[in-house]
Amino acid sequence: MPNSAHGSSNPDQDSAEFLGLNLDVFREVVAFAQAAQGFTYAIAEINFAHDGDLLVQALKQHAVAQAVRFIELDFTDQTSLSLLSALTEQLTALDMTAGDEPVLLIRGLATAMGVKGDYPSFLTDLNFKRDVLDSQVPYPMVLFLPDYAVNRLAQYAKDFWTWRSGLFHFRTTRQTVETVQTQLTQPDRSQPTDNRAVKQTRIEQLERLLSEHAQNSRPPTHPTQLCIDIALELGDAYRSLSEFEQARQHYHKALDWAEAENETLRKANALYGLGQVHRLRANNTKAMARFEQALELFRAVGDRLGEANTLQAVGDVLQFLKRSNEALKHYEQALELFRAVGDRLGEANTLQAVGDVLQFLDRRNEALKHYEQALELFRAVGARLGEANTLQAVGDVLQFLKRSNEALKHYEQALELFRAVGARLGEANTLKAVGDVLQFLDRRNEALKHYEQALELFRAVGARLGEANTLQAVGDVLQFLDRRNEALKHYEQALELFRAVGARLGEANTLQAVGDVLQFLDRRNEALKHYEQALELFRAVGARLGEANTLKAVGDVLQFLKRSNEALKHYEQALELFRAVGDRLGEANTLQAVGDVLQFLKRSNEALKNYEQAMELYRAVGDRLGEANTLLMMGRMSRKTGERSQAISYLQQAINTYQNIESVQGEGNGHFLLGETYFYSGEYPTAISAFELALPLFERTGDRYSQAMTWYNLADAQVRQGNPWDARVAYETARDLYQAAGLEGKAESCEQAIKNLGRQVVVAPPKAPTIGEIPRKEPDWLTKSMPTAEQSTSISPKSTTSRHQFFFWLLAGLAIALLLWWVF
């Protein structure tokens, strides 16, 4: 297939130059074609499509090749195929004269082989079907492959590789090399630069170019500066696709070559690239070591811009390690250098990074000021991408401050800018952020839609880390909606991606989320295993906050298993970590959990102290939801200790707070516990009313588990109120909900409760009479089988009269008997 994109204005000159460089090897290919019979193949190692065009042209037109019929088959556009099936289909469509033995020129297979990944499906299939090819494709073939594809063929299709009859290396013309280099420095502006396919094509071109330059460098251990630059660019390209291992290999290649050529600045850039790969893989110790080496070299050659970028990168690592004050110092040094060299874009990026640290330190008003400065600079230099990123960061702060509507407005502005500049990765990140806000606002179906849009974009640009994070977020929503099996599937997909890109922190967070689902499904031993794996990873990457959250989750499981002392130990470890990293919200949540354990152990005074400490922290950080939750637990404790009035007071405060912050789930929980309080006080009608208030709230949030519990308690209250029919309906509803949630054990409890209604016959009550209709008399069997509450607790007048008549006749009989005895 002709490819004029790489050609010059003089095709004849190109052809002459190509044959002049490769005349001997060209004759070897012709000799192979003339001698070959039946199925056999050779490889023409050609790095660029234009040179392939020139070879095909020469084979079809040159005098020495006229005795051979060549048929060109091109599979460039097929990213996935089976060579056997593809050849069979193509050959069937061709007019193959009996006795005619053409030679097939096979092009474009490098697309299906790819440039990365072990055992691609194309090569696995090729290796497996080697013998079938021999019998069904009885023609010689010449495979046109670039250098990297030849290496992949030898590595991943070893059986097929051994059948080759020749390997012919063709040199690239100077014109082709110069054309490719020009195209790489002047990319097609009509294509989005963050498109995965565009990036992949660029990587393929760089790989071919690097192979060509490395082969032409003499000696090969002394590559040109251009080779080093191409290797560095390949490292950057692979890093942008989250292909961290490939990026690492190319940065290492650039580093080795730079050291061999004593290229200090290029060595510094290679070290910087390696540091970024280690940072993204959460190998922070290695990242810091590489950045420190790069920093020293940048200073040695006086490259203040490289120094500033590296200082900013060191700040990023320190911030990840929660060494926020040290991070701020490095950012300040970077800011000074960016200002000194007049790099306002670097200054803006660093101001944004400072804002990120201040946000983490709960200094959010200061963070907003830095973001505003960054926005001003981004707008001044026309950097709409930086502006969009900062608007997104402002949205993050506003969302944390529960100013969700303002956050959504900033996200919308960011989305508009990301779309305008074609930054689909930024668009994807912002769509995910919008999904997070909508999830917080209990608008979970809308959240799922935004996550789906984000997933599509992450996949399109090849951002596997963003895809993994979004899959995890989808899992979180599905878990809340009681679609836990679906949640587990999404978590498994996320885990696979996190592991593929080496993101151990994401892997740890997802393992913790899987543990949460398993805990809910009563698979607590499995949950503990996942938590242990998560703990190991959190500790390995130095993520103390993740470690603290997981220790708390382990404590929750242990408390459920009635291993309360072990639970307290884990909570204490979690508290220590939360305090060390300054996470007052996590500290408050754990204090509340400690209070729950102490309440269970009947150590009510100690429990109350922990609840009060938690309440103080929740109010300090402005977390009204945490405050309401603590009031809820204090109400529950007061109910258990028999302090009915105090319990009702706490619960009513909790309900009011939930209503103020529009927490539908929390409000439902409050009414549920209020119903329990009235139930245990014997106030069944009031309990029934409270449960009935809770039900529609749980229905709004889609919480089937809470709905099931409420229906079950409502049934118990109806039984005690003497309403067996209503009780049966409620038990059946609870049973169906438990079954839908996959909780068969609880569903069986409902079934048993229905049986325990006793021998009394429970049927639907008669229809209420309409106006003017005489009420029906209850049949005797129904009246006798279902005594009222009044009948079961007192003696009726009828039964009293019967007893008096019995004693009268007894005394009369005795008197007659005595009289007869006296007479006779």
KAPEVEN-V614313 format. One record per backbone hydrogen bond with DSSP energy under -0.5 kcal/mol. NH is the residue of the N-H (numbers start at 1). CO is the residue of the C=O. If there is no record, write none. Layout:
nh->NH co->CO
nh->NH co->CO
This chain:
nh->6 co->3
nh->7 co->4
nh->14 co->10
nh->15 co->11
nh->16 co->12
nh->17 co->13
nh->18 co->14
nh->19 co->15
nh->20 co->16
nh->21 co->17
nh->22 co->18
nh->23 co->19
nh->26 co->22
nh->27 co->23
nh->28 co->24
nh->29 co->25
nh->30 co->26
nh->31 co->27
nh->32 co->28
nh->33 co->29
nh->34 co->30
nh->35 co->31
nh->36 co->32
nh->40 co->139
nh->41 co->163
nh->42 co->141
nh->43 co->166
nh->44 co->143
nh->45 co->43
nh->45 co->168
nh->46 co->44
nh->46 co->145
nh->52 co->48
nh->53 co->49
nh->54 co->50
nh->55 co->51
nh->56 co->52
nh->57 co->53
nh->58 co->54
nh->59 co->55
nh->60 co->56
nh->61 co->57
nh->62 co->58
nh->65 co->62
nh->66 co->63
nh->68 co->65
nh->70 co->68
nh->71 co->103
nh->73 co->105
nh->75 co->107
nh->78 co->75
nh->79 co->77
nh->83 co->81
nh->86 co->82
nh->87 co->83
nh->88 co->84
nh->89 co->85
nh->90 co->86
nh->91 co->87
nh->92 co->88
nh->93 co->89
nh->94 co->90
nh->94 co->91
nh->96 co->94
nh->97 co->95
nh->100 co->97
nh->102 co->100
nh->103 co->69
nh->104 co->102
nh->104 co->140
nh->105 co->71
nh->106 co->104
nh->106 co->142
nh->107 co->73
nh->107 co->105
nh->111 co->108
nh->112 co->108
nh->113 co->109
nh->114 co->110
nh->124 co->120
nh->125 co->121
nh->126 co->122
nh->127 co->123
nh->128 co->124
nh->129 co->125
nh->130 co->127
nh->133 co->129
nh->134 co->130
nh->135 co->131
nh->136 co->132
nh->137 co->133
nh->139 co->137
nh->140 co->102
nh->141 co->40
nh->142 co->104
nh->143 co->42
nh->144 co->106
nh->144 co->142
nh->145 co->44
nh->145 co->143
nh->150 co->146
nh->151 co->147
nh->152 co->148
nh->153 co->149
nh->154 co->150
nh->155 co->151
nh->156 co->152
nh->157 co->153
nh->161 co->157
nh->162 co->158
nh->163 co->160
nh->164 co->161
nh->165 co->41
nh->168 co->43
nh->169 co->167
nh->170 co->45
nh->170 co->168
nh->177 co->173
nh->178 co->174
nh->179 co->175
nh->180 co->176
nh->181 co->177
nh->182 co->178
nh->183 co->179
nh->184 co->180
nh->185 co->181
nh->186 co->182
nh->189 co->187
nh->191 co->188
nh->195 co->192
nh->196 co->460
nh->199 co->195
nh->200 co->196
nh->201 co->197
nh->202 co->198
nh->203 co->199
nh->204 co->200
nh->205 co->201
nh->206 co->202
nh->207 co->203
nh->208 co->204
nh->209 co->205
nh->210 co->206
nh->211 co->207
nh->212 co->208
nh->213 co->209
nh->214 co->210
nh->215 co->211
nh->216 co->212
nh->217 co->213
nh->222 co->219
nh->228 co->224
nh->229 co->225
nh->230 co->226
nh->231 co->227
nh->232 co->228
nh->233 co->229
nh->234 co->230
nh->235 co->231
nh->236 co->232
nh->237 co->233
nh->238 co->234
nh->239 co->235
nh->240 co->236
nh->241 co->237
nh->241 co->238
nh->242 co->239
nh->243 co->238
nh->244 co->242
nh->247 co->243
nh->248 co->244
nh->249 co->245
nh->250 co->246
nh->251 co->247
nh->252 co->248
nh->253 co->249
nh->254 co->250
nh->255 co->251
nh->256 co->252
nh->257 co->253
nh->258 co->254
nh->259 co->255
nh->260 co->256
nh->261 co->257
nh->262 co->259
nh->263 co->258
nh->264 co->262
nh->267 co->263
nh->268 co->264
nh->269 co->265
nh->270 co->266
nh->271 co->267
nh->272 co->268
nh->273 co->269
nh->274 co->270
nh->275 co->271
nh->276 co->272
nh->277 co->273
nh->278 co->274
nh->279 co->275
nh->280 co->276
nh->281 co->277
nh->282 co->279
nh->283 co->278
nh->284 co->282
nh->287 co->283
nh->288 co->284
nh->289 co->285
nh->290 co->286
nh->291 co->287
nh->292 co->288
nh->293 co->289
nh->294 co->290
nh->295 co->291
nh->296 co->292
nh->297 co->293
nh->298 co->294
nh->299 co->295
nh->300 co->296
nh->301 co->297
nh->302 co->299
nh->303 co->298
nh->304 co->302
nh->307 co->303
nh->308 co->304
nh->309 co->305
nh->310 co->306
nh->311 co->307
nh->312 co->308
nh->313 co->309
nh->314 co->310
nh->315 co->311
nh->316 co->312
nh->317 co->313
nh->318 co->314
nh->319 co->315
nh->320 co->316
nh->321 co->317
nh->322 co->319
nh->323 co->318
nh->324 co->322
nh->327 co->323
nh->328 co->324
nh->329 co->325
nh->330 co->326
nh->331 co->327
nh->332 co->328
nh->333 co->329
nh->334 co->330
nh->335 co->331
nh->336 co->332
nh->337 co->333
nh->338 co->334
nh->339 co->335
nh->340 co->336
nh->341 co->337
nh->342 co->339
nh->343 co->338
nh->344 co->342
nh->347 co->343
nh->348 co->344
nh->349 co->345
nh->350 co->346
nh->351 co->347
nh->352 co->348
nh->353 co->349
nh->354 co->350
nh->355 co->351
nh->356 co->352
nh->357 co->353
nh->358 co->354
nh->359 co->355
nh->360 co->356
nh->361 co->357
nh->362 co->359
nh->363 co->358
nh->364 co->362
nh->367 co->363
nh->368 co->364
nh->369 co->365
nh->370 co->366
nh->371 co->367
nh->372 co->368
nh->373 co->369
nh->374 co->370
nh->375 co->371
nh->376 co->372
nh->377 co->373
nh->378 co->374
nh->379 co->375
nh->380 co->376
nh->381 co->377
nh->382 co->379
nh->383 co->378
nh->384 co->382
nh->387 co->383
nh->388 co->384
nh->389 co->385
nh->390 co->386
nh->391 co->387
nh->392 co->388
nh->393 co->389
nh->394 co->390
nh->395 co->391
nh->396 co->392
nh->397 co->393
nh->398 co->394
nh->399 co->395
nh->400 co->396
nh->401 co->397
nh->402 co->399
nh->403 co->398
nh->404 co->402
nh->407 co->403
nh->408 co->404
nh->409 co->405
nh->410 co->406
nh->411 co->407
nh->412 co->408
nh->413 co->409
nh->414 co->410
nh->415 co->411
nh->416 co->412
nh->417 co->413
nh->418 co->414
nh->419 co->415
nh->420 co->416
nh->421 co->417
nh->422 co->418
nh->422 co->419
nh->423 co->418
nh->424 co->422
nh->427 co->423
nh->428 co->424
nh->429 co->425
nh->430 co->426
nh->431 co->427
nh->432 co->428
nh->433 co->429
nh->434 co->430
nh->435 co->431
nh->436 co->432
nh->437 co->433
nh->438 co->434
nh->439 co->435
nh->440 co->436
nh->441 co->437
nh->442 co->439
nh->443 co->438
nh->444 co->442
nh->447 co->443
nh->448 co->444
nh->449 co->445
nh->450 co->446
nh->451 co->447
nh->452 co->448
nh->453 co->449
nh->454 co->450
nh->455 co->451
nh->456 co->452
nh->457 co->453
nh->458 co->454
nh->459 co->455
nh->460 co->456
nh->461 co->457
nh->462 co->458
nh->463 co->458
nh->464 co->462
nh->467 co->463
nh->468 co->464
nh->469 co->465
nh->470 co->466
nh->471 co->467
nh->472 co->468
nh->473 co->469
nh->474 co->470
nh->475 co->471
nh->476 co->472
nh->477 co->473
nh->478 co->474
nh->479 co->475
nh->480 co->476
nh->481 co->477
nh->482 co->479
nh->483 co->478
nh->484 co->482
nh->487 co->483
nh->488 co->484
nh->489 co->485
nh->490 co->486
nh->491 co->487
nh->492 co->488
nh->493 co->489
nh->494 co->490
nh->495 co->491
nh->496 co->492
nh->497 co->493
nh->498 co->494
nh->499 co->495
nh->500 co->496
nh->501 co->497
nh->502 co->498
nh->502 co->499
nh->503 co->498
nh->504 co->281
nh->504 co->502
nh->507 co->503
nh->508 co->504
nh->509 co->505
nh->510 co->506
nh->511 co->507
nh->512 co->508
nh->513 co->509
nh->514 co->510
nh->515 co->511
nh->516 co->512
nh->517 co->513
nh->518 co->514
nh->519 co->515
nh->520 co->516
nh->521 co->517
nh->522 co->519
nh->523 co->518
nh->524 co->522
nh->527 co->523
nh->528 co->524
nh->529 co->525
nh->530 co->526
nh->531 co->527
nh->532 co->528
nh->533 co->529
nh->534 co->530
nh->535 co->531
nh->536 co->532
nh->537 co->533
nh->538 co->534
nh->539 co->535
nh->540 co->536
nh->541 co->537
nh->542 co->539
nh->543 co->538
nh->544 co->542
nh->547 co->543
nh->548 co->544
nh->549 co->545
nh->550 co->546
nh->551 co->547
nh->552 co->548
nh->553 co->549
nh->554 co->550
nh->555 co->551
nh->556 co->552
nh->557 co->553
nh->558 co->554
nh->559 co->555
nh->560 co->556
nh->561 co->557
nh->562 co->559
nh->563 co->558
nh->564 co->562
nh->567 co->563
nh->568 co->564
nh->569 co->565
nh->570 co->566
nh->571 co->567
nh->572 co->568
nh->573 co->569
nh->574 co->570
nh->575 co->571
nh->576 co->572
nh->577 co->573
nh->578 co->574
nh->579 co->575
nh->580 co->576
nh->581 co->577
nh->582 co->578
nh->583 co->578
nh->584 co->582
nh->587 co->583
nh->588 co->584
nh->589 co->585
nh->590 co->586
nh->591 co->587
nh->592 co->588
nh->593 co->589
nh->594 co->590
nh->595 co->591
nh->596 co->592
nh->597 co->593
nh->598 co->594
nh->599 co->595
nh->600 co->596
nh->601 co->597
nh->602 co->599
nh->603 co->598
nh->604 co->602
nh->607 co->603
nh->608 co->604
nh->609 co->605
nh->610 co->606
nh->611 co->607
nh->612 co->608
nh->613 co->609
nh->614 co->610
nh->615 co->611
nh->616 co->612
nh->617 co->613
nh->618 co->614
nh->619 co->615
nh->620 co->616
nh->621 co->617
nh->622 co->619
nh->623 co->618
nh->624 co->622
nh->627 co->623
nh->628 co->624
nh->629 co->625
nh->630 co->626
nh->631 co->627
nh->632 co->628
nh->633 co->629
nh->634 co->630
nh->635 co->631
nh->636 co->632
nh->637 co->633
nh->638 co->634
nh->639 co->635
nh->640 co->636
nh->641 co->637
nh->642 co->639
nh->643 co->638
nh->644 co->642
nh->647 co->643
nh->648 co->644
nh->649 co->645
nh->650 co->646
nh->651 co->647
nh->652 co->648
nh->653 co->649
nh->654 co->650
nh->655 co->651
nh->656 co->652
nh->657 co->653
nh->658 co->654
nh->659 co->655
nh->660 co->656
nh->661 co->657
nh->662 co->659
nh->663 co->658
nh->664 co->662
nh->667 co->663
nh->668 co->664
nh->669 co->665
nh->670 co->666
nh->671 co->667
nh->672 co->668
nh->673 co->669
nh->674 co->670
nh->675 co->671
nh->676 co->672
nh->677 co->673
nh->678 co->674
nh->679 co->675
nh->680 co->676
nh->681 co->677
nh->682 co->679
nh->683 co->678
nh->684 co->682
nh->687 co->683
nh->688 co->684
nh->689 co->685
nh->690 co->686
nh->691 co->687
nh->692 co->688
nh->693 co->689
nh->694 co->690
nh->695 co->691
nh->696 co->692
nh->697 co->693
nh->698 co->694
nh->699 co->695
nh->700 co->696
nh->701 co->697
nh->702 co->698
nh->703 co->698
nh->704 co->702
nh->707 co->703
nh->708 co->704
nh->709 co->705
nh->710 co->706
nh->711 co->707
nh->712 co->708
nh->713 co->709
nh->714 co->710
nh->715 co->711
nh->716 co->712
nh->717 co->713
nh->718 co->714
nh->719 co->715
nh->720 co->716
nh->721 co->717
nh->722 co->719
nh->723 co->718
nh->727 co->723
nh->728 co->724
nh->729 co->725
nh->730 co->726
nh->731 co->727
nh->732 co->728
nh->733 co->729
nh->734 co->730
nh->735 co->731
nh->736 co->732
nh->737 co->733
nh->738 co->734
nh->739 co->735
nh->740 co->736
nh->741 co->737
nh->742 co->739
nh->743 co->738
nh->744 co->742
nh->747 co->743
nh->748 co->744
nh->749 co->745
nh->750 co->746
nh->751 co->747
nh->752 co->748
nh->753 co->749
nh->754 co->750
nh->755 co->751
nh->756 co->752
nh->757 co->754
nh->758 co->755
nh->762 co->760
nh->763 co->761
nh->773 co->770
nh->782 co->779
nh->783 co->779
nh->784 co->780
nh->785 co->781
nh->786 co->782
nh->792 co->788
nh->793 co->789
nh->793 co->790
nh->794 co->790
nh->800 co->796
nh->801 co->797
nh->802 co->798
nh->803 co->799
nh->804 co->800
nh->805 co->801
nh->806 co->802
nh->807 co->803
nh->808 co->804
nh->809 co->805
nh->810 co->806
nh->811 co->807
nh->812 co->808
nh->813 co->809
nh->814 co->810
nh->815 co->811
nh->816 co->812
nh->817 co->813
nh->818 co->814
nh->819 co->815
nh->820 co->816
nh->821 co->817
nh->822 co->818
nh->823 co->819
nh->824 co->820
